[in-house]
């Protein structure tokens, strides 16, 4: 499945409102260790040799702010900014629609996951080149139960459960087809891989990292600042 040369485009979703973090500023634009969170994230993609260019998806009122930060911190691979939508799925779809011809692999990542390693970005892209679709995920540690109306329904087998992360990488034709089908069926998914699953395509799991935190709450912000300060010592 791997072509002689595969152009890889990353879509970094930075259009969220940040309401769960309890801040008026969207969380991806909050600073940790003196830099906006999304700049820490973009820096990882700048360092990844597998990534040819990045599309940054932001809300219209944040585009000037994002552009200033990109210039200030010398981010090189952001070739285009794309207007975000009301939900993450709309935002990613807007990014997919702006991908240029010649792209073979799309890698999708949340801007509020600044601790992903360059090595894992590389690994998930390489796996998608080989298999067509790949995601980062870590094994679930806690016992997980399903429930209904406040009552336990069943205990799920932890050995087969994975906590999904981003980035997720897909062959361009697969993800375009998956989004088209989702639009037709009016389906909204919690992650991009679910849309691929609906088409019956196989998805390879790549072992993720515990530190690949998604910053969504005030506690997450506290932990992110703590980790970043410790790493800079």
N, C-alpha and C positions, 0 to 999 in steps of 0.2 A: 504493500500500500504506500510505502514511502517513495516519493518522487526523487529525482536526481537533485532538485533544489526545491525546498519547501519554504515559501514565504509565510512567516508567522506574524499575525497581528494580535496584540493583546487589547481587550476591552476592559478598562478599569472603571467600575461603576462607583461614581462619587456624587450621586444625585439625591441621596437620602436626606431626610429632614432632621434627623438626630434627636427626635423627641424623647426617645427612651433614655438618652443620656442626661436628660433634664437641663439641657442648655438651649439658649436661643440661637446660637451659631450651630450650623450642622456639624456633627462630630468630626467628620473627615477634615474640616478646616480648623479644628482646635489644635493647639500646639502641644507637643510633648518634646521635652529636651530642646526647646527653642525652634522647632520646625513644625509646620502643619502635618497632621497625620498622613494626609494623602501624598505629601512630598516624600516622606519616609518610604511609603509604598512604591511610588514611581521610581525611586532610586534603585530599588531591587530589580525592576524591569530594565532600567538603564544598564545595569551590570550583567544582565543575562544575555549571553551571546546568541541564544536560540531565538530571541525576540527581535524582529526587524523594526516594528513600529508599534506605537501605542495610541489608541483612541481613548480619550478621557471623556466620560459622560458626566455632565454637571447640569444643574439647573441654570436657566438663563441669567438669573440675578447674581450668580456666583462666577460667571465666566471671566469677567475682568479680574476678579480676585484671584482666581486660579491661574490666569495667564501671568499675572504679576509674580506669583510665587514660583511658577515654572521658570520664568526668566531669572529671578533672583537666585534660585538654587541650581541653575544651569542644567535642568532636565533636558536631555537630548532627544529622546525617542517619541515624545508626544508630537505627532504630526497633525493632529486635528482634535478639536473639542466638539462634542456632540451634545445637543440639547437633551436633557433628561425628561422622563415622563412622570406621571403620577405614582407609578409603582416601579419596583426594580425591573420587573419583566419588560415593561414598556421601555425603560431606559436601555436595557441591553439590546432589545430589538432595534431601537434607534441606532445603536452602535453597529449592529450587524448590517443594517441597511446602508451604512456609510463605508463599509469595507471595500477597498479597491480591488480591481481585477488582478489575478495572479496569486491571491492569497490561497493557501492550502489548509492552514491550521489556524483556528481561532482559540485563543486562551482567554478565559473570562475570570476576573478577580474582583473582589470587594476592596475598595479603597481603604476601608477600616480594618484591614488585616496587614498591618505594617511589619509584622515580625516574620512573615514567610521568608524562607531562605532562598537564595538564588539557586541553590542546588535542587530544591524541590520544584521550583518553577521549571528548571531544565528537565528534571526527570519526568514530570507530568506531560510536558510537550513532546519529549522523545517517545513516550509511551503512546500518545495520541497519534503520532506519525506512524507508529508500528501497527496499532490496533484500531484506530479510528476514533476512539473516545477514551478519556482517562480522567479520573478525579483523585484529589487528595482526600484521605480519610484516616481516622485513627480508631482503633478498637474501643468499644464502649467498656468502661470500667465498672460502672454502677449497675446494680440490678434494675431492670426496666420492666414496669408493669403497664398494661393497658387497662383502662377503666372506663366506666360509663355511669353517669348520675351519681358520682361520688363513691362508687363501689369498684373494687378490683375485679376485673374481668379475667385476666390471665397474666402469667409471668412469662415474658419473652426470653428466648434462649440468647443469653448474652454473647455466646461464642460466635454467633452469626451476625451480630449488630455492629455497625460502624457509625461513628459521628463524622459527618461530611464537612469538608472544608473547601475553600477555594485556594488556588486556581483550579479550574476545570478546563480541559482542552478537548477540542473536537475537530474532526474533518469538516471543512467549510460547508460542503454539500449536506452533511448530516444535520448540522445545527440550523441551517437555513430551512431545511425541510421540516425540522421539528418545530420551529417557531411558526412557520406557515400553518402547520396542522393545529397548533395550539390556538392560533387566531381563529381558525375555522370552527374549532370546537368550543371556543370561549373558555379555555382552560388556563388557570393561573397556578404556577408551580412555585414551590419553595426554593428550588434550585434549577439550574439549567439542565442538569443530568436527567431530571425527571421527565423533561420533554423528550429527551433522547430515548429514555426507557419506553415511552408510549409508542414509539415506532418499532420497538422490538430489537433495537441495535444493542450489541454487547458493550459494556463499559468496564474498563480495567480499573481496579483500585490500586492506587499508589500509596504506600504508607506515608502518612502525614507527620506532623510535628506537634507536640503538646503546646509549644510556645506560639503556634500560629493562631493567636487570639483574635476573635472578631470583637471589636470595640463597639458595644451597643449600650452599655449602662454606665452610671457614674462609678461603680466599682471597677468596671473594666478600664475606665480612664485612669483611675488611681493605680491599678496594677500595671498598666502600660507605662505610665510615668516612672514608676518604681523600677520596672525592668530596664527601661531605656537608660535611666540614670546609672543603674548598676553596670550596664554594658559599656558605658562611656568612661568608667573609672580605670 
